[in-house]
Amino acid sequence: DSGTRQFRVGEWHTIEQHIRLNTPGLSDGVIEVTLDGELALIEQGVRFRDTESLRLNKLVFASYYGGGDAMLQPVNNGRVVIDDVVISTHPINHD
């Protein structure tokens, strides 16, 4: 069930993202994101590439909170701690 998920203040959370590249020229790629083991987002039919030579080779990570108008801006200072980042070509074992 895709939908809104929320972080609980003061608790650690696990975010996992799985990307399956599309067959070149087809729209059969997939993006799946889970938060604490629950499906948070799934996008199917994604077309990332049109040639076999394009592959995933970088991770760009950004943490952003706020917005363009005062209603979306934070009212308090906050911090985010990021730990145990893992990049793998296989599912991650949580044992």
Sequence and secondary structure as in RCSB ss.txt:
>XXXX:A:sequence
DSGTRQFRVGEWHTIEQHIRLNTPGLSDGVIEVTLDGELALIEQGVRFRDTESLRLNKLVFASYYGGGDAMLQPV
NNGRVVIDDVVISTHPINHD
>XXXX:A:secstr
        TTS   EEEEEE   TTSS EEEEEEETTEEEEEEEEE   SSTT              SSGGGS S
S            SS     
